[in-house]
């Protein structure tokens, strides 16, 4: 079984490697998992902590040594059923809010898991204006979307869609990589403006990627909201342009 299949259900790459090793080996120590997965010991412990927190692994101590076991694989189904119940509650709440949102009709779509995130990200390619504005980037985002993000950018560039990115310095490697692409501009914004939620604005849509344990994507179609977020992006862009560090990045075309 490939780790990618588990990653599509919200596991990080390290969590998937450790979990599969536990399933195959049975009761194991962190040392044995480190050897099997070839991960750094710290990364193994971090993955184990998250697996235990989400009910995918258990821990016992024998002779002062911690031993770990994978729980019943059927827990994966139960875990997602619980998430679905929470999601249903969120949707019901949003529908109630929608009922009282005045005369402006908004369309809202929600997607869960890496496959859902992929579906939402590919919706960006439907922009009619040919421009996408994105800000907010957790440090590990590249790892989580590595299976499709390069293909997305290839299709975007083929369509000559201009994509503007504003991220903090924690994403410096990503900023350099993006600026090497045509039809792309990425710049540094102060850390206080960065968010763990990736927000994109295109046409009359706002696109939120929530990078929780099980990632979630939300797309809202609303001209008023899109204009509001676009104006906020303008403010961030102006802040970025005042940063001397961004002079090294070539602006192919003005965003507004």
JOWOVEN-V107012 format. One record per residue. N is the residue number from 1. RES is the residue in one small letter. SS is DSSP state (~ for helix, > for strand, _ for the rest). Layout:
BEGIN
N;RES;SS + N;RES;SS
END
This chain:
BEGIN
1;x;_ + 2;x;_ + 3;x;~ + 4;x;~ + 5;x;~ + 6;x;~ + 7;x;~ + 8;x;_ + 9;x;_ + 10;x;_ + 11;x;_ + 12;x;_ + 13;x;~ + 14;x;~ + 15;x;~ + 16;x;~ + 17;x;~ + 18;x;~ + 19;x;~ + 20;x;~ + 21;x;~ + 22;x;~ + 23;x;~ + 24;x;~ + 25;x;~ + 26;x;_ + 27;x;_ + 28;x;> + 29;x;> + 30;x;~ + 31;x;~ + 32;x;~ + 33;x;~ + 34;x;~ + 35;x;~ + 36;x;~ + 37;x;~ + 38;x;_ + 39;x;_ + 40;x;_ + 41;x;~ + 42;x;~ + 43;x;~ + 44;x;~ + 45;x;~ + 46;x;~ + 47;x;~ + 48;x;~ + 49;x;~ + 50;x;~ + 51;x;~ + 52;x;~ + 53;x;~ + 54;x;_ + 55;x;_ + 56;x;_ + 57;x;> + 58;x;> + 59;x;> + 60;x;> + 61;x;> + 62;x;> + 63;x;_ + 64;x;_ + 65;x;> + 66;x;> + 67;x;> + 68;x;> + 69;x;> + 70;x;> + 71;x;_ + 72;x;_ + 73;x;_ + 74;x;_ + 75;x;~ + 76;x;~ + 77;x;~ + 78;x;~ + 79;x;~ + 80;x;~ + 81;x;~ + 82;x;~ + 83;x;~ + 84;x;~ + 85;x;~ + 86;x;~ + 87;x;~ + 88;x;~ + 89;x;~ + 90;x;~ + 91;x;~ + 92;x;~ + 93;x;~ + 94;x;~ + 95;x;~ + 96;x;~ + 97;x;~ + 98;x;~ + 99;x;~ + 100;x;_ + 101;x;_ + 102;x;_ + 103;x;_ + 104;x;_ + 105;x;_ + 106;x;_ + 107;x;> + 108;x;> + 109;x;> + 110;x;> + 111;x;> + 112;x;> + 113;x;~ + 114;x;~ + 115;x;~ + 116;x;~ + 117;x;~ + 118;x;~ + 119;x;~ + 120;x;~ + 121;x;~ + 122;x;~ + 123;x;~ + 124;x;~ + 125;x;~ + 126;x;~ + 127;x;_ + 128;x;_ + 129;x;_ + 130;x;_ + 131;x;> + 132;x;> + 133;x;> + 134;x;> + 135;x;> + 136;x;_ + 137;x;_ + 138;x;_ + 139;x;_ + 140;x;_ + 141;x;~ + 142;x;~ + 143;x;~ + 144;x;~ + 145;x;_ + 146;x;_ + 147;x;_ + 148;x;_ + 149;x;~ + 150;x;~ + 151;x;~ + 152;x;~ + 153;x;~ + 154;x;~ + 155;x;~ + 156;x;~ + 157;x;~ + 158;x;~ + 159;x;_ + 160;x;_ + 161;x;_ + 162;x;> + 163;x;> + 164;x;> + 165;x;> + 166;x;> + 167;x;> + 168;x;_ + 169;x;~ + 170;x;~ + 171;x;~ + 172;x;~ + 173;x;~ + 174;x;~ + 175;x;~ + 176;x;~ + 177;x;~ + 178;x;~ + 179;x;~ + 180;x;_ + 181;x;_ + 182;x;_ + 183;x;_ + 184;x;> + 185;x;> + 186;x;> + 187;x;> + 188;x;> + 189;x;_ + 190;x;_ + 191;x;~ + 192;x;~ + 193;x;~ + 194;x;_ + 195;x;_ + 196;x;_ + 197;x;> + 198;x;> + 199;x;> + 200;x;> + 201;x;> + 202;x;> + 203;x;_ + 204;x;_ + 205;x;> + 206;x;> + 207;x;> + 208;x;> + 209;x;> + 210;x;> + 211;x;_ + 212;x;_ + 213;x;_ + 214;x;_ + 215;x;_ + 216;x;> + 217;x;> + 218;x;> + 219;x;> + 220;x;> + 221;x;> + 222;x;_ + 223;x;~ + 224;x;~ + 225;x;~ + 226;x;~ + 227;x;~ + 228;x;~ + 229;x;~ + 230;x;~ + 231;x;~ + 232;x;~ + 233;x;~ + 234;x;~ + 235;x;~ + 236;x;~ + 237;x;~ + 238;x;~ + 239;x;~ + 240;x;~ + 241;x;~ + 242;x;_ + 243;x;_ + 244;x;~ + 245;x;~ + 246;x;~ + 247;x;~ + 248;x;~ + 249;x;_ + 250;x;_ + 251;x;_ + 252;x;_ + 253;x;_ + 254;x;_ + 255;x;_ + 256;x;_
END
